[in-house]
């Protein structure tokens, strides 16, 4: 962990991305207040993105349509077009990479870059170069805000502080040099710091911390205690200008959700929507080389919700995942009335394992189970010889199809065994609490049936 004395990070955030893309492709929407909604045909929904003109009028994201029309009567509502936004994202990132390599894409409208040594002395020129290329090769109505700082955390905060300020196009540019810190940072509020939500802000207030200056005056260990994990301590170092290198985190899930239009809220249509969503998630799963060990289905109803999950044998193909989804829907149809109205559908693939790691796990797991089987067989033979009776007879070891790796619980299946003879006297049963030479080698064998050798 180092403390840079120059600008090293760039954070870029597109302004009202969905709405600005709609304005770019539809000239009739330009220079008008635009609000993007999940679907058309109803007023009982919310704004998921709004244009610069709508924000000036007082419209905010996640505001209900009724409230948005009260503050901006001439607001133009447009249903979302996910495929259009994805194509715009690909075009924009391609143009940015022609100017500077992208270090990480944080979301469809946010990314971060490492500023090269040659550009650190003049970040303003680099930012204007990026903006000019986007205007020339994509369009003038898709604007962005850019923040420069010593680390990614500060660059993101600088980007947010410079939003909607700058050129005539409405895109901001903020530069926080290490020499100027912590001046610009102290002008922010606790809510302006990424990662501090309303609940955490209440916790900070309970600890007598109300400003960014008071937060920076705390000790790193106190920040860790307030957050309940190492994230708080990392934030302390990031706010003080250190370039904190967090360990890489693996993918935890793949999922998609959708708010259903009013005319598509029956159980059957919700089931059809969930099939499309899970196929999209499975496609991403395969493209990035993962297997899934669990499938979760969540249905948002009018006054409650329904959810359930099912374990998968580490799969990635559409057929196996769709069969598991249908099994979940079978339970949902049994629990819910026929005329239930489903408002939202969410599907998620969980318990992921990497494809390249899983193949090796299969080999190691099967070999480990084979060794345990051989040790257990030797122990049973020793017991049979000691008591002069056939305690247990076991069949040949065969590995399960596909091996044991990838199973969620990582438990081993018990080997096939057959108890010889009939148990006539229950008092002759040996329990596992008695001394047992095979106990350390065969934990799944708890009871032996004895037969009198005479």
C-alpha angles and dihedrals in degrees: 000000000000136000109230119214093201137050110278107158136061125195121193126192124179114228115243087338101191093044095045091050089052090051091049096053096036113053091191089068097051118118090008130109105262129187123189116215130188092246140349131245101060141069093207097091139075140252111260096183136004136194127246091259091053092049091052088054091053102263116142135189116266089026116136117252091241092055092044092054090050093058095035114025094180093054112142112221118211126183114236122264107199095181091053092051092049092053090048090050091053092049093048096048090049090056093047091051088055087065104032134359115258113235098191138353106221098184141334090288104027133068141157134218138193109240111230120234092250091058100043094086092055111029092157090065091049092051093049090048091056093047093048092051092050092050092048101043103028110019145284096250097064100078132177141198120226130199128193125198144135094272139018096258094055092042090056091050091048090051091053093047092052096049116130092007130103129042130028089267090068098242118132134220122197126181120193107186118195090240091061096049137147091017099085091039094057090058091065128087127234089255090058091065111094110242097031109106131173095277094049091045089056089051090052091049089053087055090053093254112134106149138044089247091057090047092053090048092062122094121257092243091051089054089052090052093049092050093040092228144046092282091083093053091048090051091053091056092044092052089051091056102262119141099234113200105206116200114260114265123215124232111276103189149346117223147149134199137190138191105224121228116249093258094050103054101107120115092250095051091044088053091052090050091050090054091056092047095049092048089055090050092048090050091055090045092057095041092058095041105251138137123212125224100184139029122208126195123193125184121193110211131186098270104004142011138243125213141165140160136213131202118242127202093239098284137162106178123106095236096057093043093048091049090054090048091052089051089056091047090051088060092045093052090050093051101040129065116253094249096050113143113226113202101174135023125197127179124184135183111212142174093052126195126188115251096226093048093047095060091057090045090057092056095045093044094051091047092049091050091048091054091049089051093052092049091050092049091052091050092050092050089053091052093048090052093047097051097034090231139097103256100171134355120202133198127231119293116252124177116238118251110281093005127261098281118111096032110135098232095037089221122153120234115240114254119250110267137171124208109223119228130359123294104236101160115045090195089068092063114113113220125211091246090071121084106284123177090199096052096092091050102040110036094166093058105086106155131038124198114222125207121194106252089216 
